[in-house]
Amino acid sequence: MSKVLAAATAALLVFTVAPALAKPNKAALEKSYLDLNEQCRGGSGDDPDTIKACDQREEVSAQLRQLHVCFAGDRFQKCKK
């Protein structure tokens, strides 16, 4: 689990540290969201890795919303608002 969390963290840093240098890759953000969502929902509530995954998932979700992409049910779609 920590290997996937490390990869998601690295992907998240790319999108938060250098937003002016690269346009966010929607597909990469969606994959990161799905990986983090699996860790968040499948992890133990008192495990620090689970909490970190949930926090990072929210950060990726915010970046997706900037691209007008939302996760609803079991898929990504254009945000309604």
Buried (B, 14 or more C-beta within 10 A) or exposed (E): EEEBBEEBBEBBEBBEEEEEEEEBBBEEBBBBBBBBBBBBEEBEEEEEBBBBBBEBBEBBBEBBEEBEBBBEEEEBEEBEE
